[in-house]
Amino acid sequence: MKQSANEGSTFSVKNSVDMKNKIVSVNKHGPISPVMYLLPNILTAGNLFGGFYAIVLSTDPTITNLQTAAAAIFAAFLCDGFDGRVARLTHTESVFGAEFDSITDMVSFGIAPAILLHQWALKGQGLMGTLISFLYVLCAASRLAKFNALHKTGAANNGFFEGLPSPAAASLACGLVWTSLERDLLPIKMIADFLSVHLSHHVTHDQVIAACTILIALTMVSTIPFFSGKRYLTAKGSKYGWVIWMTSSVGVWVSCLIAGLSYQWYGIEILWAITVTYTIVGFLAYPFPPLL
């Protein structure tokens, strides 16, 4: 009994030392106010609200509600782009924050876009449309699980994502919905006309929407490398990395505003075009690994 007590005491002391070391390592940048830990989590909560609100709006699929739902997911996309960077900037990264962000991404960039696509167009295709919507959810979940596994095992490549990130995939899907509703199905008509001419077969709008959903879903779980920039734009890769990222982000939003005011283009359409370009570049660069 005495030996067991000593062993228990030794174990307790060892745990206390380990915990103290962990606390010191976390606070190596100096004392951090508990309030600072709220900042990135508030942004993550904003991301979650955007996805939740999009789901709520999609249950009543009027044109206004569907466009607002798409805009809400884009807002969630914006919050997701800042929460991790704010955490790194303020040295408030935490295991809780990482898990909270991952679960939130599943709601905002997995479930919400799938429901939006289903309520917009896939619902009219019956069981097949439901299965295609579920495929999107399944691929988003797999993509996020793969991302978490790679990071926990240290096998992640900070320069590139393996597969299209779920926020970018959601941006593609929501941009397609929003622009189609705003421009009288212009993107869908263009794709349908192009395929009809080159396939010598009439391609319907429903077929285009289903094909786009499947393509976006499968791209998430592909091995195609998409540029991440973390190596260059984070504090670890560059002393002024976060300044570069913030400046470039503000530049994109200002450009969207100017284009919107000058050419009557909406910021969502421009961000969608940027995401489409990002995806196409990933596909084109895939056969040339030396360039990556």
C-alpha positions as CSV (number, residue, x, y, z in Angstrom):
1,M,0.0,0.0,0.0
2,K,2.9,2.3,0.9
3,Q,4.6,1.6,-2.5
4,S,1.3,2.3,-4.3
5,A,0.9,5.6,-2.5
6,N,4.4,6.6,-3.5
7,E,3.8,5.6,-7.1
8,G,0.6,7.7,-7.0
9,S,2.4,10.6,-5.5
10,T,5.1,10.4,-8.2
11,F,2.5,10.2,-10.9
12,S,0.8,13.3,-9.5
13,V,4.0,15.3,-9.3
14,K,4.9,14.2,-12.9
15,N,1.5,15.3,-14.2
16,S,1.9,18.6,-12.4
17,V,5.3,19.2,-13.9
18,D,4.0,18.3,-17.4
19,M,1.0,20.6,-17.0
20,K,3.2,23.4,-15.8
21,N,5.5,23.0,-18.8
22,K,2.4,23.1,-21.1
23,I,1.2,26.3,-19.5
24,V,4.6,27.9,-19.8
25,S,4.9,26.9,-23.5
26,V,1.4,28.3,-24.2
27,N,2.2,31.6,-22.6
28,K,5.8,32.0,-23.9
29,H,4.7,35.2,-25.6
30,G,3.8,36.7,-22.2
31,P,0.6,36.9,-20.2
32,I,-2.5,36.6,-22.4
33,S,-5.8,37.9,-21.3
34,P,-8.6,35.4,-21.3
35,V,-10.6,37.9,-23.3
36,M,-8.1,37.5,-26.2
37,Y,-9.1,33.8,-26.5
38,L,-12.7,35.0,-27.3
39,L,-11.7,36.9,-30.4
40,P,-11.0,33.9,-32.8
41,N,-13.9,31.9,-31.3
42,I,-16.3,34.9,-31.9
43,L,-15.3,34.8,-35.6
44,T,-15.8,31.0,-35.6
45,A,-19.2,31.5,-34.0
46,G,-20.0,34.0,-36.8
47,N,-19.0,31.4,-39.3
48,L,-21.4,28.9,-37.6
49,F,-24.3,31.4,-37.6
50,G,-23.8,32.1,-41.3
51,G,-24.2,28.4,-42.1
52,F,-27.1,28.0,-39.7
53,Y,-28.9,31.0,-41.1
54,A,-28.4,29.7,-44.6
55,I,-30.0,26.4,-43.7
56,V,-33.0,28.2,-42.1
57,L,-33.5,30.4,-45.2
58,S,-33.2,27.5,-47.6
59,T,-36.2,25.7,-46.0
60,D,-38.3,28.4,-47.6
61,P,-36.8,28.5,-51.1
62,T,-37.9,31.8,-52.5
63,I,-35.5,33.6,-54.8
64,T,-34.7,36.2,-52.1
65,N,-34.2,33.6,-49.4
66,L,-31.9,31.5,-51.6
67,Q,-29.8,34.5,-52.6
68,T,-29.6,35.6,-48.9
69,A,-28.6,32.0,-47.9
70,A,-25.8,32.0,-50.5
71,A,-24.7,35.4,-49.2
72,A,-24.7,34.1,-45.6
73,I,-22.4,31.2,-46.6
74,F,-20.1,33.7,-48.2
75,A,-20.1,35.7,-44.9
76,A,-19.2,32.5,-43.1
77,F,-16.4,32.0,-45.6
78,L,-15.1,35.4,-44.6
79,C,-15.2,34.7,-40.9
80,D,-13.4,31.3,-41.5
81,G,-10.7,33.1,-43.3
82,F,-9.9,35.3,-40.3
83,D,-10.4,33.2,-37.2
84,G,-7.3,31.1,-37.5
85,R,-5.2,34.0,-38.5
86,V,-6.4,36.1,-35.6
87,A,-5.7,33.2,-33.2
88,R,-2.1,32.9,-34.6
89,L,-1.6,36.7,-34.5
90,T,-2.8,36.9,-30.9
91,H,-1.0,33.7,-29.9
92,T,-4.4,32.2,-28.7
93,E,-4.4,28.9,-30.6
94,S,-6.0,26.1,-28.7
95,V,-7.2,22.6,-29.2
96,F,-10.8,23.7,-28.4
97,G,-10.5,26.4,-31.1
98,A,-9.3,23.9,-33.7
99,E,-12.1,21.4,-33.0
100,F,-14.7,24.2,-32.8
101,D,-13.6,25.4,-36.2
102,S,-13.7,22.0,-37.8
103,I,-17.2,21.2,-36.6
104,T,-18.3,24.7,-37.7
105,D,-16.8,24.2,-41.2
106,M,-18.9,21.0,-41.6
107,V,-22.1,22.9,-40.9
108,S,-21.3,26.0,-43.0
109,F,-19.4,24.5,-45.9
110,G,-20.7,20.9,-45.9
111,I,-24.4,20.8,-44.8
112,A,-25.5,24.3,-45.6
113,P,-24.4,24.4,-49.3
114,A,-25.8,20.9,-49.9
115,I,-29.2,22.0,-48.6
116,L,-29.1,25.2,-50.6
117,L,-28.3,23.3,-53.8
118,H,-31.1,20.8,-53.0
119,Q,-33.7,23.4,-52.3
120,W,-32.7,25.4,-55.3
121,A,-32.6,22.8,-58.1
122,L,-31.8,19.2,-57.0
123,K,-35.1,18.7,-55.2
124,G,-36.9,18.6,-58.5
125,Q,-34.8,15.6,-59.5
126,G,-36.4,13.3,-56.8
127,L,-34.3,10.7,-55.1
128,M,-31.4,11.2,-57.5
129,G,-31.2,14.9,-56.5
130,T,-31.3,13.9,-52.8
131,L,-28.4,11.4,-53.3
132,I,-26.4,14.0,-55.2
133,S,-26.9,16.5,-52.3
134,F,-25.8,13.8,-49.8
135,L,-22.7,13.1,-51.9
136,Y,-21.7,16.7,-51.4
137,V,-22.2,16.4,-47.6
138,L,-20.3,13.1,-47.6
139,C,-17.3,14.5,-49.5
140,A,-17.2,17.6,-47.4
141,A,-17.1,15.4,-44.2
142,S,-14.4,13.2,-45.7
143,R,-12.3,16.3,-46.8
144,L,-12.4,17.8,-43.3
145,A,-11.6,14.5,-41.6
146,K,-8.6,14.0,-44.0
147,F,-7.4,17.6,-43.3
148,N,-7.6,17.0,-39.5
149,A,-5.8,13.6,-39.8
150,L,-3.0,15.0,-41.9
151,H,-2.4,17.9,-39.4
152,K,-2.5,15.6,-36.3
153,T,0.0,13.2,-37.8
154,G,2.2,16.0,-39.1
155,A,1.9,14.9,-42.7
156,A,0.2,18.1,-43.9
157,N,1.9,20.2,-46.6
158,N,1.6,23.8,-45.6
159,G,2.2,25.0,-49.1
160,F,-0.7,23.1,-50.6
161,F,-4.1,21.6,-49.8
162,E,-4.7,18.0,-51.0
163,G,-8.2,18.3,-52.5
164,L,-10.3,21.5,-52.8
165,P,-10.8,23.0,-49.4
166,S,-14.4,22.9,-48.2
167,P,-14.8,26.7,-47.9
168,A,-13.7,27.1,-51.6
169,A,-16.1,24.3,-52.6
170,A,-18.9,26.1,-50.8
171,S,-17.9,29.3,-52.5
172,L,-18.2,27.6,-55.9
173,A,-21.6,26.1,-55.1
174,C,-23.1,29.3,-53.6
175,G,-21.7,31.5,-56.3
176,L,-23.3,29.3,-58.9
177,V,-26.7,29.6,-57.1
178,W,-26.5,33.3,-56.5
179,T,-25.3,34.3,-60.0
180,S,-27.8,32.0,-61.7
181,L,-30.7,33.5,-59.7
182,E,-29.4,37.0,-60.3
183,R,-28.5,36.6,-64.0
184,D,-31.4,34.4,-65.2
185,L,-29.5,31.2,-65.1
186,L,-26.7,32.7,-67.3
187,P,-23.8,30.4,-66.0
188,I,-26.0,27.3,-66.4
189,K,-27.1,28.2,-69.9
190,M,-23.6,28.9,-71.0
191,I,-22.4,25.5,-69.7
192,A,-25.4,23.7,-71.2
193,D,-24.9,25.4,-74.6
194,F,-21.2,24.6,-74.6
195,L,-21.7,20.9,-73.7
196,S,-24.7,20.5,-76.2
197,V,-22.5,21.8,-79.1
198,H,-19.4,19.7,-78.2
199,L,-21.3,16.5,-77.2
200,S,-23.8,16.7,-80.1
201,H,-26.5,16.0,-77.5
202,H,-28.9,18.3,-75.8
203,V,-27.9,18.9,-72.2
204,T,-30.6,20.2,-69.8
205,H,-30.1,22.8,-67.1
206,D,-30.9,20.1,-64.4
207,Q,-28.1,17.9,-65.8
208,V,-25.6,20.8,-65.6
209,I,-26.5,21.6,-62.0
210,A,-26.2,17.9,-61.0
211,A,-22.9,17.5,-62.8
212,C,-21.5,20.7,-61.2
213,T,-22.5,19.5,-57.7
214,I,-20.9,16.1,-58.3
215,L,-17.7,17.7,-59.7
216,I,-17.3,20.1,-56.8
217,A,-18.0,17.2,-54.3
218,L,-15.4,14.9,-55.9
219,T,-12.8,17.6,-56.2
220,M,-12.9,18.0,-52.4
221,V,-11.8,14.4,-52.0
222,S,-9.3,14.3,-54.9
223,T,-5.5,14.4,-54.6
224,I,-5.3,17.6,-56.7
225,P,-3.0,20.1,-54.9
226,F,-4.5,23.5,-54.4
227,F,-2.3,26.4,-53.3
228,S,-2.5,27.2,-49.6
229,G,0.1,29.9,-49.1
230,K,0.3,29.2,-45.3
231,R,4.1,28.8,-45.7
232,Y,4.4,32.3,-47.1
233,L,1.5,34.2,-45.5
234,T,1.6,33.0,-41.9
235,A,3.8,34.3,-39.1
236,K,5.8,31.1,-39.3
237,G,6.6,31.6,-42.9
238,S,7.2,35.3,-42.9
239,K,7.8,37.9,-40.3
240,Y,5.2,40.1,-41.8
241,G,3.0,37.3,-43.3
242,W,-0.2,38.4,-41.5
243,V,0.3,41.9,-42.7
244,I,0.6,40.7,-46.3
245,W,-2.6,38.5,-45.9
246,M,-4.6,41.3,-44.3
247,T,-3.5,43.8,-47.0
248,S,-4.3,41.4,-49.8
249,S,-7.7,40.5,-48.3
250,V,-8.7,44.2,-47.9
251,G,-7.5,44.7,-51.5
252,V,-9.8,42.0,-52.8
253,W,-12.8,43.4,-51.0
254,V,-12.0,47.0,-52.2
255,S,-11.7,45.7,-55.7
256,C,-15.1,44.0,-55.4
257,L,-16.6,47.2,-54.2
258,I,-15.2,49.3,-57.0
259,A,-16.2,46.8,-59.6
260,G,-19.7,46.6,-58.1
261,L,-20.1,50.4,-58.2
262,S,-18.5,50.8,-61.6
263,Y,-19.8,47.9,-63.6
264,Q,-22.9,46.9,-61.5
265,W,-21.2,43.6,-60.6
266,Y,-21.8,42.2,-57.2
267,G,-19.0,41.4,-54.8
268,I,-20.3,37.8,-54.5
269,E,-20.0,37.3,-58.3
270,I,-16.4,38.6,-58.2
271,L,-15.4,36.4,-55.3
272,W,-17.1,33.5,-57.1
273,A,-15.0,34.3,-60.2
274,I,-11.8,34.4,-58.1
275,T,-12.7,30.9,-56.6
276,V,-13.4,29.5,-60.1
277,T,-10.0,30.8,-61.3
278,Y,-8.3,29.3,-58.2
279,T,-10.0,25.9,-58.9
280,I,-9.1,26.0,-62.6
281,V,-5.5,26.8,-61.8
282,G,-5.4,23.8,-59.5
283,F,-6.7,21.5,-62.2
284,L,-4.3,22.9,-64.9
285,A,-1.2,22.6,-62.6
286,Y,-2.1,19.0,-61.5
287,P,-0.3,17.3,-64.4
288,F,2.9,19.2,-63.6
289,P,4.0,18.3,-60.1
290,P,7.5,19.8,-60.6
291,L,5.9,23.2,-60.8
292,L,4.3,22.6,-57.3
